Amino acid sequence: MRTKYHREITSKALAPYFSHRALSVIVRANIWQDSLRGQIGHDEFHFDNNAIEQGNTYIQLQRELIIANLEVHRAIKAWRAMGRLTHTAQDFYAHSNYIALWIIGLNNKEPNLKHLSFIDNSIINNPDFRSAKTYFPLDYFALFPKLGTIFKNLLPKDSHAWMNLDSPESGYLFKWAFHAAVKRTHYEYTEIIKMVQIKNSALLSIFSDLAL
Ligand SMILES: [Zn+2]
């Protein structure tokens, strides 16, 4: 997903629960994942190249890091882990055909935000479910406006250029990837809060950076 949308999704889902300071650390860590160092050799950060299991493991690792850092009162490190976690969770919908399969499964029924399930095992276990492959360097050149179309047409349909839902330019499915990512980000927050409550609910105010 483009930086603008990672920022919007994260803020929309998490703004009520964190101080401005905490949220800005979370957002910065989220968008850092798309820097060059976060892109090369890190399929798991973005669910690229069918790294579904690796992406899920990475998310779990960030959850554990959040709890471990909160326990030693390292709030900034916990927020950074939250940023990394939310980036990966959001890219799941932008870099896979999850949304496309969800729409197919509706059998021509109108898509509806209320019924948009962001973790539907019937989709994830569908043999057609996959994430986009990145073909270098063509996929990189395909990102350029206008000229990019030429490179896109040279790429197979399982490429990032054809499959990604990174921005509205990707077509009408982007809107649903955006909504699913907001729901998922909120869900990840609630899951972490449950884990924190089990450990020590006094850590909640450290995490939120708000007087609770
Ligand atoms: Zn990414």
Boltz pocket constraint, residues with backbone or C-beta under 6 A from the ligand:
constraints:
  - pocket:
      binder: B
      contacts: [[A, 1], [A, 33], [A, 34], [A, 45], [A, 46], [A, 87], [A, 91]]
      max_distance: 6.0
